Amino acid sequence: MFDVIGDIHGCYDEFEELTKKLGYLWDKGYPIHPEGRKLAFVGDLTDRGPNSLKVIDVVSTLVKKGFAHYTPGNHCDKLYRFFLGRGVQQTHGLETTVAELKNLPKDEYASIRTKYMELYDNAPLYLVLDEKRLVIAHAGIRSDYIGRTDKKVKTFVLYGDITGEKHDDGSPVRRDWAKKYTNEKSFIVYGHTPVREPRLINGTINIDTGCVFGGTLTAFRYPEKETVSVPSKQSHVPEKFRTFDD
């Protein structure tokens, strides 16, 4: 039994509220379900929101103790490269996480870096659970990519089915891969592209409901196949939400 949570992006308060709504208890400082349900995260834990480091701290603890599953998103990959000392641009949200990091004493910085690097290094490119009946991939995954981890698949999982073109705001143009998805066995849960409501189509569901842009934070309960959401405390940015012609 899993509760898959969409892109948190540093929205720690909403994350805590959502897990409590799902029945998780925070007695130990992190969410544990009394009936043994496990959390799973679709990636993009950090950036843009106000409390990225608190999210890292809790999620890394959960995963290390075996109470949760995690797979990275494109923002996770960028933060990992930042911690490696690569010359990544501190834009598109990373600057907010870096600002938090700069306010830390050296020992706390080292501690959160170690936790994050361990979390990322041990994470699969995507999660395959319940004998392949549940697949969790940050931006989604094509049916014929399941089981592969090569560069082409990594690009798809982290960024979606990108065309190489850009929208006016600089974001990449992505094809609607979910509209063509066909696989009766594997149900795909993903995020990455903010939508106003969870988008269920062809055995896939997008649960990035744009919490950091003033939407909601959403969880997908499996095997029940139900969604549970809490409202965002962030400012509403309507232009960030994608619409689809289904």
FENZI-V169542 format. One record per pair of residues at least 12 apart in sequence whose ideal C-beta (glycine too) atoms are under 8 Angstrom apart, sorted by the first residue. I is the first residue (numbers start at 1). J is the second residue. If there is no record, write none. Layout:
# FENZI-V169542
i/j
I/J
I/J
This chain:
# FENZI-V169542
i/j
1/35
1/36
1/37
1/38
1/221
1/222
1/223
2/37
2/38
2/39
2/40
2/69
2/129
2/130
2/134
2/221
2/222
3/19
3/22
3/24
3/33
3/37
3/38
3/39
3/40
3/219
3/220
3/221
3/222
3/228
4/39
4/40
4/41
4/42
4/136
4/189
4/207
4/219
4/220
4/222
5/18
5/19
5/39
5/40
5/41
5/42
5/207
5/217
5/218
5/219
6/42
6/191
6/207
6/208
6/209
6/211
6/217
6/218
6/219
6/220
7/42
7/43
7/44
7/73
7/191
7/192
7/194
7/208
7/211
7/212
8/41
8/44
8/45
8/46
8/49
8/55
8/211
8/217
9/44
9/45
9/46
9/47
9/48
9/49
9/52
9/75
9/93
9/211
9/212
10/45
10/46
10/47
10/48
10/49
10/50
10/51
10/52
10/55
10/96
10/97
10/212
11/49
11/50
11/51
11/55
11/211
11/212
11/217
11/232
11/233
11/234
12/49
12/50
12/51
12/54
12/55
12/58
13/51
13/233
14/211
14/217
14/230
14/231
14/232
14/233
15/55
15/58
15/217
16/31
17/217
17/230
18/217
18/218
18/219
18/228
18/229
18/230
19/31
19/39
21/228
21/230
22/37
22/219
22/221
22/228
23/35
23/37
24/37
24/39
29/58
29/61
30/58
30/61
30/62
30/67
31/58
31/62
31/67
32/67
38/67
38/68
38/69
39/62
39/67
39/68
39/69
40/68
40/69
40/70
40/71
40/127
40/129
40/136
40/189
41/59
41/68
41/69
41/70
41/71
42/71
42/73
42/136
42/137
42/138
42/189
42/190
42/191
42/192
42/207
42/208
43/70
43/71
43/72
43/73
43/74
43/75
43/76
43/138
43/191
43/192
44/73
44/74
44/75
44/76
44/138
44/191
44/192
44/208
45/59
45/70
45/73
45/75
45/76
46/75
46/76
46/79
46/93
46/97
47/75
47/78
47/79
47/92
47/93
47/94
47/96
47/97
48/93
48/96
48/212
49/96
49/211
49/212
49/234
50/96
50/234
51/100
52/96
52/97
52/100
53/97
53/100
53/101
53/104
53/112
56/112
56/115
56/116
56/119
57/112
57/115
59/119
60/115
60/116
60/118
60/119
61/115
63/119
63/122
63/123
64/118
64/119
69/127
69/129
69/136
70/119
70/123
71/123
71/124
71/125
71/126
71/127
71/136
71/137
71/138
72/120
72/123
72/125
72/138
72/158
73/138
73/139
73/158
73/191
73/192
74/138
74/139
74/158
74/159
74/192
75/92
75/93
75/94
76/120
76/138
77/158
78/94
79/94
79/97
79/116
80/116
80/117
80/120
82/94
82/98
83/113
83/116
83/117
125/137
125/149
125/153
125/154
125/157
126/138
126/141
126/157
128/146
130/222
130/223
132/146
132/185
132/186
133/185
133/186
133/187
134/186
134/187
134/189
134/222
135/186
135/187
135/188
135/189
136/188
136/189
136/190
137/157
137/188
137/189
137/190
138/157
138/158
138/190
138/191
138/192
139/156
139/157
139/158
139/159
139/160
139/174
139/190
139/191
139/192
139/193
140/156
140/157
140/160
140/161
140/177
140/178
140/181
140/188
140/190
140/192
140/204
140/206
141/153
141/156
141/157
141/188
141/190
142/156
142/161
142/177
142/181
143/181
143/182
143/183
143/186
145/157
146/183
146/186
156/177
159/172
159/174
159/192
160/172
160/174
160/175
160/177
160/192
160/193
161/174
161/175
161/176
161/177
162/174
162/175
163/175
169/239
174/193
176/244
178/199
178/201
178/202
178/204
178/206
179/201
179/202
179/244
179/246
180/202
181/201
181/202
181/203
181/204
182/202
182/203
183/203
184/203
186/203
187/203
187/204
187/205
187/222
187/225
188/203
188/204
188/205
189/204
189/205
189/207
189/220
189/222
190/204
190/205
190/206
190/207
190/208
191/206
191/207
191/208
192/206
192/208
193/206
193/208
193/242
194/208
194/209
194/210
194/213
194/215
194/240
194/241
194/242
195/208
195/209
195/210
195/241
195/242
195/243
195/244
196/209
196/210
196/215
196/241
196/243
197/209
198/218
198/220
198/227
198/229
199/244
199/246
201/246
205/220
205/227
207/219
207/220
207/227
209/229
210/232
210/237
210/240
210/241
211/232
211/234
212/232
212/234
213/232
213/234
213/236
213/237
213/240
213/241
214/232
214/234
214/235
214/236
214/237
215/232
215/236
215/241
216/229
216/230
216/231
216/232
217/229
217/230
217/232
